[in-house]
């Protein structure tokens, strides 16, 4: 399925520093390896996005820093470039 054929369910919402620190503390309690923590975070984001049927999400801190995540699934026909996360 091409990205343009999917429902456009874009969600934008600022994230507070307290929320970020709560997630960081949770990840740190799981592993001391930052790369593994990032993989857990990515897998968790994908799981939430799939359950909510969201293909794209952008998150920003009050100072404007953020990340954009684009969900890809194995059943896509490959017409799209490989997607991931982009740090702004």
PyMOL Python script that loads the backbone (N, CA, C, O; Angstrom):
from pymol import cmd

cmd.read_pdbstr("""\
ATOM      1  N   UNK A   1       0.852  -1.182   0.000  1.00  0.00           N
ATOM      2  CA  UNK A   1       0.000   0.000   0.000  1.00  0.00           C
ATOM      3  C   UNK A   1       0.893   1.238   0.000  1.00  0.00           C
ATOM      4  O   UNK A   1       1.841   1.341   0.778  1.00  0.00           O
ATOM      5  N   UNK A   2       0.579   2.141  -0.857  1.00  0.00           N
ATOM      6  CA  UNK A   2       1.360   3.371  -0.925  1.00  0.00           C
ATOM      7  C   UNK A   2       0.959   4.301   0.209  1.00  0.00           C
ATOM      8  O   UNK A   2      -0.185   4.283   0.663  1.00  0.00           O
ATOM      9  N   UNK A   3       1.916   5.121   0.667  1.00  0.00           N
ATOM     10  CA  UNK A   3       1.656   6.054   1.768  1.00  0.00           C
ATOM     11  C   UNK A   3       0.477   6.967   1.448  1.00  0.00           C
ATOM     12  O   UNK A   3      -0.316   7.282   2.336  1.00  0.00           O
ATOM     13  N   UNK A   4       0.351   7.396   0.192  1.00  0.00           N
ATOM     14  CA  UNK A   4      -0.733   8.316  -0.165  1.00  0.00           C
ATOM     15  C   UNK A   4      -2.103   7.646  -0.088  1.00  0.00           C
ATOM     16  O   UNK A   4      -3.119   8.334   0.011  1.00  0.00           O
ATOM     17  N   UNK A   5      -2.146   6.293  -0.134  1.00  0.00           N
ATOM     18  CA  UNK A   5      -3.407   5.573  -0.043  1.00  0.00           C
ATOM     19  C   UNK A   5      -3.872   5.381   1.393  1.00  0.00           C
ATOM     20  O   UNK A   5      -5.044   5.088   1.629  1.00  0.00           O
ATOM     21  N   UNK A   6      -2.979   5.539   2.345  1.00  0.00           N
ATOM     22  CA  UNK A   6      -3.324   5.319   3.744  1.00  0.00           C
ATOM     23  C   UNK A   6      -4.084   6.521   4.285  1.00  0.00           C
ATOM     24  O   UNK A   6      -3.970   7.634   3.772  1.00  0.00           O
ATOM     25  N   UNK A   7      -4.862   6.267   5.334  1.00  0.00           N
ATOM     26  CA  UNK A   7      -5.555   7.364   5.998  1.00  0.00           C
ATOM     27  C   UNK A   7      -4.522   8.319   6.574  1.00  0.00           C
ATOM     28  O   UNK A   7      -3.514   7.888   7.134  1.00  0.00           O
ATOM     29  N   UNK A   8      -4.770   9.593   6.437  1.00  0.00           N
ATOM     30  CA  UNK A   8      -3.860  10.599   6.983  1.00  0.00           C
ATOM     31  C   UNK A   8      -4.284  10.896   8.411  1.00  0.00           C
ATOM     32  O   UNK A   8      -5.200  11.684   8.648  1.00  0.00           O
ATOM     33  N   UNK A   9      -3.616  10.263   9.352  1.00  0.00           N
ATOM     34  CA  UNK A   9      -3.926  10.466  10.766  1.00  0.00           C
ATOM     35  C   UNK A   9      -2.704  11.071  11.426  1.00  0.00           C
ATOM     36  O   UNK A   9      -1.996  10.393  12.172  1.00  0.00           O
ATOM     37  N   UNK A  10      -2.457  12.315  11.163  1.00  0.00           N
ATOM     38  CA  UNK A  10      -1.296  12.986  11.731  1.00  0.00           C
ATOM     39  C   UNK A  10      -1.649  13.553  13.091  1.00  0.00           C
ATOM     40  O   UNK A  10      -2.688  14.187  13.271  1.00  0.00           O
ATOM     41  N   UNK A  11      -0.763  13.313  14.044  1.00  0.00           N
ATOM     42  CA  UNK A  11      -0.974  13.785  15.405  1.00  0.00           C
ATOM     43  C   UNK A  11       0.220  14.640  15.799  1.00  0.00           C
ATOM     44  O   UNK A  11       1.366  14.205  15.683  1.00  0.00           O
ATOM     45  N   UNK A  12      -0.041  15.833  16.255  1.00  0.00           N
ATOM     46  CA  UNK A  12       1.024  16.709  16.735  1.00  0.00           C
ATOM     47  C   UNK A  12       0.651  17.179  18.126  1.00  0.00           C
ATOM     48  O   UNK A  12      -0.456  17.666  18.354  1.00  0.00           O
ATOM     49  N   UNK A  13       1.578  17.030  19.046  1.00  0.00           N
ATOM     50  CA  UNK A  13       1.316  17.452  20.414  1.00  0.00           C
ATOM     51  C   UNK A  13       2.657  17.688  21.098  1.00  0.00           C
ATOM     52  O   UNK A  13       3.549  16.846  20.999  1.00  0.00           O
ATOM     53  N   UNK A  14       2.820  18.814  21.789  1.00  0.00           N
ATOM     54  CA  UNK A  14       4.083  19.058  22.492  1.00  0.00           C
ATOM     55  C   UNK A  14       4.260  18.082  23.652  1.00  0.00           C
ATOM     56  O   UNK A  14       3.286  17.620  24.245  1.00  0.00           O
ATOM     57  N   UNK A  15       5.508  17.780  23.961  1.00  0.00           N
ATOM     58  CA  UNK A  15       5.840  16.861  25.050  1.00  0.00           C
ATOM     59  C   UNK A  15       6.589  17.636  26.122  1.00  0.00           C
ATOM     60  O   UNK A  15       7.505  18.399  25.815  1.00  0.00           O
ATOM     61  N   UNK A  16       6.205  17.446  27.372  1.00  0.00           N
ATOM     62  CA  UNK A  16       6.843  18.163  28.475  1.00  0.00           C
ATOM     63  C   UNK A  16       8.152  17.483  28.870  1.00  0.00           C
ATOM     64  O   UNK A  16       8.312  16.278  28.679  1.00  0.00           O
ATOM     65  N   UNK A  17       9.088  18.257  29.421  1.00  0.00           N
ATOM     66  CA  UNK A  17      10.335  17.665  29.919  1.00  0.00           C
ATOM     67  C   UNK A  17      10.088  16.594  30.982  1.00  0.00           C
ATOM     68  O   UNK A  17      10.823  15.609  31.038  1.00  0.00           O
ATOM     69  N   UNK A  18       9.071  16.767  31.822  1.00  0.00           N
ATOM     70  CA  UNK A  18       8.755  15.753  32.839  1.00  0.00           C
ATOM     71  C   UNK A  18       8.352  14.423  32.198  1.00  0.00           C
ATOM     72  O   UNK A  18       8.753  13.359  32.669  1.00  0.00           O
ATOM     73  N   UNK A  19       7.574  14.483  31.143  1.00  0.00           N
ATOM     74  CA  UNK A  19       7.164  13.257  30.452  1.00  0.00           C
ATOM     75  C   UNK A  19       8.372  12.568  29.829  1.00  0.00           C
ATOM     76  O   UNK A  19       8.492  11.344  29.882  1.00  0.00           O
ATOM     77  N   UNK A  20       9.257  13.350  29.246  1.00  0.00           N
ATOM     78  CA  UNK A  20      10.471  12.791  28.643  1.00  0.00           C
ATOM     79  C   UNK A  20      11.318  12.105  29.705  1.00  0.00           C
ATOM     80  O   UNK A  20      11.791  10.989  29.493  1.00  0.00           O
ATOM     81  N   UNK A  21      11.515  12.761  30.844  1.00  0.00           N
ATOM     82  CA  UNK A  21      12.335  12.177  31.908  1.00  0.00           C
ATOM     83  C   UNK A  21      11.701  10.912  32.475  1.00  0.00           C
ATOM     84  O   UNK A  21      12.420   9.988  32.854  1.00  0.00           O
ATOM     85  N   UNK A  22      10.392  10.849  32.541  1.00  0.00           N
ATOM     86  CA  UNK A  22       9.724   9.641  33.029  1.00  0.00           C
ATOM     87  C   UNK A  22      10.008   8.461  32.100  1.00  0.00           C
ATOM     88  O   UNK A  22      10.252   7.346  32.562  1.00  0.00           O
ATOM     89  N   UNK A  23       9.977   8.707  30.802  1.00  0.00           N
ATOM     90  CA  UNK A  23      10.277   7.643  29.836  1.00  0.00           C
ATOM     91  C   UNK A  23      11.751   7.254  29.916  1.00  0.00           C
ATOM     92  O   UNK A  23      12.079   6.068  29.887  1.00  0.00           O
ATOM     93  N   UNK A  24      12.643   8.244  30.016  1.00  0.00           N
ATOM     94  CA  UNK A  24      14.080   7.959  30.127  1.00  0.00           C
ATOM     95  C   UNK A  24      14.356   7.105  31.359  1.00  0.00           C
ATOM     96  O   UNK A  24      15.106   6.132  31.279  1.00  0.00           O
ATOM     97  N   UNK A  25      13.765   7.454  32.492  1.00  0.00           N
ATOM     98  CA  UNK A  25      13.968   6.667  33.722  1.00  0.00           C
ATOM     99  C   UNK A  25      13.472   5.231  33.549  1.00  0.00           C
ATOM    100  O   UNK A  25      14.113   4.288  34.013  1.00  0.00           O
ATOM    101  N   UNK A  26      12.346   5.072  32.890  1.00  0.00           N
ATOM    102  CA  UNK A  26      11.818   3.729  32.643  1.00  0.00           C
ATOM    103  C   UNK A  26      12.764   2.930  31.749  1.00  0.00           C
ATOM    104  O   UNK A  26      13.035   1.760  32.020  1.00  0.00           O
ATOM    105  N   UNK A  27      13.264   3.556  30.691  1.00  0.00           N
ATOM    106  CA  UNK A  27      14.202   2.870  29.797  1.00  0.00           C
ATOM    107  C   UNK A  27      15.497   2.520  30.526  1.00  0.00           C
ATOM    108  O   UNK A  27      16.037   1.428  30.345  1.00  0.00           O
ATOM    109  N   UNK A  28      15.995   3.443  31.347  1.00  0.00           N
ATOM    110  CA  UNK A  28      17.225   3.190  32.104  1.00  0.00           C
ATOM    111  C   UNK A  28      17.046   2.050  33.102  1.00  0.00           C
ATOM    112  O   UNK A  28      18.007   1.345  33.410  1.00  0.00           O
ATOM    113  N   UNK A  29      15.839   1.861  33.607  1.00  0.00           N
ATOM    114  CA  UNK A  29      15.604   0.751  34.535  1.00  0.00           C
ATOM    115  C   UNK A  29      15.593  -0.590  33.792  1.00  0.00           C
ATOM    116  O   UNK A  29      15.778  -1.642  34.404  1.00  0.00           O
ATOM    117  N   UNK A  30      15.377  -0.549  32.487  1.00  0.00           N
ATOM    118  CA  UNK A  30      15.361  -1.762  31.673  1.00  0.00           C
ATOM    119  C   UNK A  30      16.763  -2.147  31.204  1.00  0.00           C
ATOM    120  O   UNK A  30      17.112  -3.327  31.194  1.00  0.00           O
ATOM    121  N   UNK A  31      17.563  -1.159  30.819  1.00  0.00           N
ATOM    122  CA  UNK A  31      18.887  -1.434  30.267  1.00  0.00           C
ATOM    123  C   UNK A  31      19.805  -0.232  30.461  1.00  0.00           C
ATOM    124  O   UNK A  31      19.349   0.910  30.515  1.00  0.00           O
ATOM    125  N   UNK A  32      21.098  -0.503  30.564  1.00  0.00           N
ATOM    126  CA  UNK A  32      22.075   0.585  30.640  1.00  0.00           C
ATOM    127  C   UNK A  32      22.661   0.894  29.262  1.00  0.00           C
ATOM    128  O   UNK A  32      23.433   1.842  29.117  1.00  0.00           O
ATOM    129  N   UNK A  33      22.301   0.103  28.255  1.00  0.00           N
ATOM    130  CA  UNK A  33      22.800   0.301  26.890  1.00  0.00           C
ATOM    131  C   UNK A  33      21.874   1.278  26.157  1.00  0.00           C
ATOM    132  O   UNK A  33      20.716   0.948  25.900  1.00  0.00           O
ATOM    133  N   UNK A  34      22.370   2.481  25.816  1.00  0.00           N
ATOM    134  CA  UNK A  34      21.501   3.471  25.167  1.00  0.00           C
ATOM    135  C   UNK A  34      20.959   3.009  23.812  1.00  0.00           C
ATOM    136  O   UNK A  34      19.849   3.386  23.437  1.00  0.00           O
ATOM    137  N   UNK A  35      21.720   2.204  23.075  1.00  0.00           N
ATOM    138  CA  UNK A  35      21.232   1.710  21.780  1.00  0.00           C
ATOM    139  C   UNK A  35      20.066   0.737  21.972  1.00  0.00           C
ATOM    140  O   UNK A  35      19.086   0.777  21.227  1.00  0.00           O
ATOM    141  N   UNK A  36      20.180  -0.128  22.968  1.00  0.00           N
ATOM    142  CA  UNK A  36      19.086  -1.051  23.265  1.00  0.00           C
ATOM    143  C   UNK A  36      17.859  -0.277  23.744  1.00  0.00           C
ATOM    144  O   UNK A  36      16.732  -0.608  23.374  1.00  0.00           O
ATOM    145  N   UNK A  37      18.073   0.744  24.558  1.00  0.00           N
ATOM    146  CA  UNK A  37      16.957   1.565  25.040  1.00  0.00           C
ATOM    147  C   UNK A  37      16.237   2.237  23.873  1.00  0.00           C
ATOM    148  O   UNK A  37      15.009   2.317  23.859  1.00  0.00           O
ATOM    149  N   UNK A  38      17.001   2.717  22.900  1.00  0.00           N
ATOM    150  CA  UNK A  38      16.398   3.351  21.729  1.00  0.00           C
ATOM    151  C   UNK A  38      15.593   2.340  20.915  1.00  0.00           C
ATOM    152  O   UNK A  38      14.530   2.672  20.391  1.00  0.00           O
ATOM    153  N   UNK A  39      16.092   1.109  20.807  1.00  0.00           N
ATOM    154  CA  UNK A  39      15.354   0.066  20.090  1.00  0.00           C
ATOM    155  C   UNK A  39      14.049  -0.279  20.818  1.00  0.00           C
ATOM    156  O   UNK A  39      13.020  -0.493  20.178  1.00  0.00           O
ATOM    157  N   UNK A  40      14.091  -0.332  22.145  1.00  0.00           N
ATOM    158  CA  UNK A  40      12.871  -0.581  22.927  1.00  0.00           C
ATOM    159  C   UNK A  40      11.878   0.554  22.697  1.00  0.00           C
ATOM    160  O   UNK A  40      10.684   0.315  22.517  1.00  0.00           O
ATOM    161  N   UNK A  41      12.374   1.782  22.703  1.00  0.00           N
ATOM    162  CA  UNK A  41      11.513   2.939  22.468  1.00  0.00           C
ATOM    163  C   UNK A  41      10.890   2.882  21.072  1.00  0.00           C
ATOM    164  O   UNK A  41       9.697   3.143  20.917  1.00  0.00           O
ATOM    165  N   UNK A  42      11.687   2.544  20.059  1.00  0.00           N
ATOM    166  CA  UNK A  42      11.180   2.451  18.688  1.00  0.00           C
ATOM    167  C   UNK A  42      10.127   1.351  18.554  1.00  0.00           C
ATOM    168  O   UNK A  42       9.091   1.549  17.920  1.00  0.00           O
ATOM    169  N   UNK A  43      10.397   0.193  19.154  1.00  0.00           N
ATOM    170  CA  UNK A  43       9.435  -0.915  19.086  1.00  0.00           C
ATOM    171  C   UNK A  43       8.139  -0.553  19.804  1.00  0.00           C
ATOM    172  O   UNK A  43       7.049  -0.903  19.350  1.00  0.00           O
ATOM    173  N   UNK A  44       8.265   0.145  20.917  1.00  0.00           N
ATOM    174  CA  UNK A  44       7.081   0.577  21.669  1.00  0.00           C
ATOM    175  C   UNK A  44       6.273   1.585  20.859  1.00  0.00           C
ATOM    176  O   UNK A  44       5.047   1.496  20.794  1.00  0.00           O
ATOM    177  N   UNK A  45       6.964   2.547  20.238  1.00  0.00           N
ATOM    178  CA  UNK A  45       6.274   3.538  19.404  1.00  0.00           C
ATOM    179  C   UNK A  45       5.550   2.845  18.252  1.00  0.00           C
ATOM    180  O   UNK A  45       4.403   3.176  17.954  1.00  0.00           O
ATOM    181  N   UNK A  46       6.211   1.886  17.603  1.00  0.00           N
ATOM    182  CA  UNK A  46       5.580   1.162  16.496  1.00  0.00           C
ATOM    183  C   UNK A  46       4.333   0.418  16.976  1.00  0.00           C
ATOM    184  O   UNK A  46       3.303   0.419  16.301  1.00  0.00           O
ATOM    185  N   UNK A  47       4.432  -0.207  18.130  1.00  0.00           N
ATOM    186  CA  UNK A  47       3.296  -0.944  18.682  1.00  0.00           C
ATOM    187  C   UNK A  47       2.107  -0.018  18.949  1.00  0.00           C
ATOM    188  O   UNK A  47       0.971  -0.334  18.594  1.00  0.00           O
ATOM    189  N   UNK A  48       2.380   1.125  19.575  1.00  0.00           N
ATOM    190  CA  UNK A  48       1.308   2.097  19.833  1.00  0.00           C
ATOM    191  C   UNK A  48       0.725   2.626  18.528  1.00  0.00           C
ATOM    192  O   UNK A  48      -0.494   2.727  18.389  1.00  0.00           O
ATOM    193  N   UNK A  49       1.586   2.961  17.575  1.00  0.00           N
ATOM    194  CA  UNK A  49       1.114   3.504  16.305  1.00  0.00           C
ATOM    195  C   UNK A  49       0.244   2.487  15.570  1.00  0.00           C
ATOM    196  O   UNK A  49      -0.768   2.849  14.970  1.00  0.00           O
ATOM    197  N   UNK A  50       0.637   1.220  15.617  1.00  0.00           N
ATOM    198  CA  UNK A  50      -0.147   0.172  14.969  1.00  0.00           C
ATOM    199  C   UNK A  50      -1.502   0.021  15.644  1.00  0.00           C
ATOM    200  O   UNK A  50      -2.528  -0.052  14.968  1.00  0.00           O
ATOM    201  N   UNK A  51      -1.514  -0.027  16.970  1.00  0.00           N
ATOM    202  CA  UNK A  51      -2.782  -0.219  17.682  1.00  0.00           C
ATOM    203  C   UNK A  51      -3.730   0.963  17.495  1.00  0.00           C
ATOM    204  O   UNK A  51      -4.948   0.797  17.561  1.00  0.00           O
ATOM    205  N   UNK A  52      -3.183   2.145  17.265  1.00  0.00           N
ATOM    206  CA  UNK A  52      -4.006   3.342  17.059  1.00  0.00           C
ATOM    207  C   UNK A  52      -4.240   3.643  15.579  1.00  0.00           C
ATOM    208  O   UNK A  52      -4.922   4.610  15.241  1.00  0.00           O
ATOM    209  N   UNK A  53      -3.670   2.811  14.690  1.00  0.00           N
ATOM    210  CA  UNK A  53      -3.760   2.993  13.240  1.00  0.00           C
ATOM    211  C   UNK A  53      -3.245   4.372  12.818  1.00  0.00           C
ATOM    212  O   UNK A  53      -3.878   5.076  12.031  1.00  0.00           O
ATOM    213  N   UNK A  54      -2.084   4.738  13.361  1.00  0.00           N
ATOM    214  CA  UNK A  54      -1.435   6.010  13.035  1.00  0.00           C
ATOM    215  C   UNK A  54      -0.188   5.710  12.219  1.00  0.00           C
ATOM    216  O   UNK A  54       0.627   4.875  12.612  1.00  0.00           O
ATOM    217  N   UNK A  55      -0.033   6.388  11.079  1.00  0.00           N
ATOM    218  CA  UNK A  55       1.115   6.168  10.202  1.00  0.00           C
ATOM    219  C   UNK A  55       2.247   7.166  10.446  1.00  0.00           C
ATOM    220  O   UNK A  55       3.397   6.883  10.112  1.00  0.00           O
ATOM    221  N   UNK A  56       1.941   8.310  11.015  1.00  0.00           N
ATOM    222  CA  UNK A  56       2.904   9.407  11.140  1.00  0.00           C
ATOM    223  C   UNK A  56       2.650  10.118  12.455  1.00  0.00           C
ATOM    224  O   UNK A  56       1.504  10.400  12.807  1.00  0.00           O
ATOM    225  N   UNK A  57       3.720  10.407  13.180  1.00  0.00           N
ATOM    226  CA  UNK A  57       3.563  11.186  14.409  1.00  0.00           C
ATOM    227  C   UNK A  57       4.776  12.096  14.571  1.00  0.00           C
ATOM    228  O   UNK A  57       5.911  11.703  14.303  1.00  0.00           O
ATOM    229  N   UNK A  58       4.513  13.290  15.006  1.00  0.00           N
ATOM    230  CA  UNK A  58       5.575  14.265  15.259  1.00  0.00           C
ATOM    231  C   UNK A  58       5.427  14.738  16.692  1.00  0.00           C
ATOM    232  O   UNK A  58       4.329  15.068  17.141  1.00  0.00           O
ATOM    233  N   UNK A  59       6.538  14.767  17.402  1.00  0.00           N
ATOM    234  CA  UNK A  59       6.516  15.145  18.808  1.00  0.00           C
ATOM    235  C   UNK A  59       7.577  16.212  19.046  1.00  0.00           C
ATOM    236  O   UNK A  59       8.691  16.108  18.533  1.00  0.00           O
ATOM    237  N   UNK A  60       7.234  17.230  19.819  1.00  0.00           N
ATOM    238  CA  UNK A  60       8.168  18.334  20.055  1.00  0.00           C
ATOM    239  C   UNK A  60       8.180  18.736  21.518  1.00  0.00           C
ATOM    240  O   UNK A  60       7.165  18.655  22.210  1.00  0.00           O
ATOM    241  N   UNK A  61       9.345  19.172  21.977  1.00  0.00           N
ATOM    242  CA  UNK A  61       9.460  19.759  23.301  1.00  0.00           C
ATOM    243  C   UNK A  61       9.069  21.229  23.187  1.00  0.00           C
ATOM    244  O   UNK A  61       9.014  21.761  22.079  1.00  0.00           O
ATOM    245  N   UNK A  62       8.798  21.890  24.301  1.00  0.00           N
ATOM    246  CA  UNK A  62       8.422  23.304  24.229  1.00  0.00           C
ATOM    247  C   UNK A  62       9.472  24.179  23.531  1.00  0.00           C
ATOM    248  O   UNK A  62       9.127  25.218  22.969  1.00  0.00           O
ATOM    249  N   UNK A  63      10.750  23.769  23.560  1.00  0.00           N
ATOM    250  CA  UNK A  63      11.782  24.574  22.898  1.00  0.00           C
ATOM    251  C   UNK A  63      11.937  24.236  21.414  1.00  0.00           C
ATOM    252  O   UNK A  63      12.835  24.760  20.754  1.00  0.00           O
ATOM    253  N   UNK A  64      11.076  23.372  20.885  1.00  0.00           N
ATOM    254  CA  UNK A  64      11.060  23.107  19.449  1.00  0.00           C
ATOM    255  C   UNK A  64      11.797  21.867  18.990  1.00  0.00           C
ATOM    256  O   UNK A  64      11.673  21.488  17.825  1.00  0.00           O
ATOM    257  N   UNK A  65      12.561  21.220  19.859  1.00  0.00           N
ATOM    258  CA  UNK A  65      13.237  19.989  19.463  1.00  0.00           C
ATOM    259  C   UNK A  65      12.214  18.871  19.373  1.00  0.00           C
ATOM    260  O   UNK A  65      11.210  18.883  20.085  1.00  0.00           O
ATOM    261  N   UNK A  66      12.467  17.910  18.505  1.00  0.00           N
ATOM    262  CA  UNK A  66      11.502  16.833  18.404  1.00  0.00           C
ATOM    263  C   UNK A  66      11.926  15.728  17.474  1.00  0.00           C
ATOM    264  O   UNK A  66      13.073  15.657  17.032  1.00  0.00           O
ATOM    265  N   UNK A  67      10.969  14.866  17.187  1.00  0.00           N
ATOM    266  CA  UNK A  67      11.199  13.715  16.331  1.00  0.00           C
ATOM    267  C   UNK A  67       9.937  13.443  15.520  1.00  0.00           C
ATOM    268  O   UNK A  67       8.822  13.683  15.982  1.00  0.00           O
ATOM    269  N   UNK A  68      10.129  12.941  14.311  1.00  0.00           N
ATOM    270  CA  UNK A  68       9.035  12.509  13.464  1.00  0.00           C
ATOM    271  C   UNK A  68       9.199  11.014  13.237  1.00  0.00           C
ATOM    272  O   UNK A  68      10.273  10.560  12.842  1.00  0.00           O
ATOM    273  N   UNK A  69       8.148  10.249  13.480  1.00  0.00           N
ATOM    274  CA  UNK A  69       8.174   8.808  13.256  1.00  0.00           C
ATOM    275  C   UNK A  69       7.179   8.466  12.159  1.00  0.00           C
ATOM    276  O   UNK A  69       6.050   8.955  12.155  1.00  0.00           O
ATOM    277  N   UNK A  70       7.610   7.623  11.229  1.00  0.00           N
ATOM    278  CA  UNK A  70       6.743   7.158  10.153  1.00  0.00           C
ATOM    279  C   UNK A  70       6.679   5.643  10.253  1.00  0.00           C
ATOM    280  O   UNK A  70       7.698   4.961  10.146  1.00  0.00           O
ATOM    281  N   UNK A  71       5.479   5.123  10.458  1.00  0.00           N
ATOM    282  CA  UNK A  71       5.314   3.677  10.593  1.00  0.00           C
ATOM    283  C   UNK A  71       5.345   3.013   9.229  1.00  0.00           C
ATOM    284  O   UNK A  71       4.676   3.455   8.296  1.00  0.00           O
ATOM    285  N   UNK A  72       6.126   1.950   9.120  1.00  0.00           N
ATOM    286  CA  UNK A  72       6.116   1.109   7.927  1.00  0.00           C
ATOM    287  C   UNK A  72       5.768  -0.301   8.373  1.00  0.00           C
ATOM    288  O   UNK A  72       6.101  -0.707   9.486  1.00  0.00           O
ATOM    289  N   UNK A  73       5.106  -1.036   7.513  1.00  0.00           N
ATOM    290  CA  UNK A  73       4.707  -2.405   7.820  1.00  0.00           C
ATOM    291  C   UNK A  73       5.212  -3.326   6.721  1.00  0.00           C
ATOM    292  O   UNK A  73       5.405  -2.890   5.587  1.00  0.00           O
ATOM    293  N   UNK A  74       5.426  -4.589   7.045  1.00  0.00           N
ATOM    294  CA  UNK A  74       5.945  -5.562   6.084  1.00  0.00           C
ATOM    295  C   UNK A  74       5.034  -5.774   4.890  1.00  0.00           C
ATOM    296  O   UNK A  74       5.503  -6.180   3.827  1.00  0.00           O
ATOM    297  N   UNK A  75       3.742  -5.510   5.037  1.00  0.00           N
ATOM    298  CA  UNK A  75       2.820  -5.748   3.927  1.00  0.00           C
ATOM    299  C   UNK A  75       2.808  -4.617   2.903  1.00  0.00           C
ATOM    300  O   UNK A  75       2.076  -4.695   1.916  1.00  0.00           O
ATOM    301  N   UNK A  76       3.608  -3.561   3.118  1.00  0.00           N
ATOM    302  CA  UNK A  76       3.716  -2.498   2.122  1.00  0.00           C
ATOM    303  C   UNK A  76       4.367  -3.076   0.869  1.00  0.00           C
ATOM    304  O   UNK A  76       5.181  -3.996   0.956  1.00  0.00           O
ATOM    305  N   UNK A  77       4.010  -2.535  -0.295  1.00  0.00           N
ATOM    306  CA  UNK A  77       4.517  -3.099  -1.544  1.00  0.00           C
ATOM    307  C   UNK A  77       5.900  -2.595  -1.936  1.00  0.00           C
ATOM    308  O   UNK A  77       6.408  -2.970  -2.993  1.00  0.00           O
ATOM    309  N   UNK A  78       6.510  -1.769  -1.125  1.00  0.00           N
ATOM    310  CA  UNK A  78       7.872  -1.336  -1.392  1.00  0.00           C
ATOM    311  C   UNK A  78       7.995  -0.133  -2.298  1.00  0.00           C
ATOM    312  O   UNK A  78       9.110   0.218  -2.685  1.00  0.00           O
ATOM    313  N   UNK A  79       6.895   0.518  -2.655  1.00  0.00           N
ATOM    314  CA  UNK A  79       6.962   1.698  -3.508  1.00  0.00           C
ATOM    315  C   UNK A  79       7.525   2.910  -2.783  1.00  0.00           C
ATOM    316  O   UNK A  79       7.925   3.887  -3.416  1.00  0.00           O
ATOM    317  N   UNK A  80       7.556   2.849  -1.472  1.00  0.00           N
ATOM    318  CA  UNK A  80       8.005   3.985  -0.674  1.00  0.00           C
ATOM    319  C   UNK A  80       9.483   3.833  -0.346  1.00  0.00           C
ATOM    320  O   UNK A  80       9.988   2.713  -0.276  1.00  0.00           O
ATOM    321  N   UNK A  81      10.180   4.945  -0.144  1.00  0.00           N
ATOM    322  CA  UNK A  81      11.545   4.832   0.358  1.00  0.00           C
ATOM    323  C   UNK A  81      11.508   4.275   1.772  1.00  0.00           C
ATOM    324  O   UNK A  81      10.510   4.424   2.479  1.00  0.00           O
ATOM    325  N   UNK A  82      12.589   3.639   2.181  1.00  0.00           N
ATOM    326  CA  UNK A  82      12.635   3.099   3.536  1.00  0.00           C
ATOM    327  C   UNK A  82      12.526   4.248   4.523  1.00  0.00           C
ATOM    328  O   UNK A  82      13.249   5.238   4.415  1.00  0.00           O
ATOM    329  N   UNK A  83      11.626   4.116   5.479  1.00  0.00           N
ATOM    330  CA  UNK A  83      11.363   5.197   6.432  1.00  0.00           C
ATOM    331  C   UNK A  83      11.906   4.840   7.797  1.00  0.00           C
ATOM    332  O   UNK A  83      12.170   3.673   8.088  1.00  0.00           O
ATOM    333  N   UNK A  84      12.070   5.839   8.623  1.00  0.00           N
ATOM    334  CA  UNK A  84      12.525   5.646   9.983  1.00  0.00           C
ATOM    335  C   UNK A  84      12.150   6.853  10.790  1.00  0.00           C
ATOM    336  O   UNK A  84      11.061   7.404  10.626  1.00  0.00           O
ATOM    337  N   UNK A  85      13.028   7.269  11.652  1.00  0.00           N
ATOM    338  CA  UNK A  85      12.755   8.467  12.426  1.00  0.00           C
ATOM    339  C   UNK A  85      13.727   9.545  12.001  1.00  0.00           C
ATOM    340  O   UNK A  85      14.857   9.260  11.606  1.00  0.00           O
ATOM    341  N   UNK A  86      13.283  10.771  12.085  1.00  0.00           N
ATOM    342  CA  UNK A  86      14.107  11.910  11.704  1.00  0.00           C
ATOM    343  C   UNK A  86      14.169  12.859  12.883  1.00  0.00           C
ATOM    344  O   UNK A  86      13.134  13.329  13.356  1.00  0.00           O
ATOM    345  N   UNK A  87      15.347  13.142  13.355  1.00  0.00           N
ATOM    346  CA  UNK A  87      15.507  14.068  14.465  1.00  0.00           C
ATOM    347  C   UNK A  87      15.595  15.475  13.911  1.00  0.00           C
ATOM    348  O   UNK A  87      16.385  15.741  13.006  1.00  0.00           O
ATOM    349  N   UNK A  88      14.790  16.376  14.447  1.00  0.00           N
ATOM    350  CA  UNK A  88      14.784  17.772  13.986  1.00  0.00           C
ATOM    351  C   UNK A  88      15.630  18.626  14.886  1.00  0.00           C
ATOM    352  O   UNK A  88      15.750  19.830  14.661  1.00  0.00           O
TER     353      UNK A  88
END
""", "prot")
cmd.dss("prot")
cmd.show_as("cartoon", "prot")
cmd.util.cbc("prot")
cmd.orient("prot")
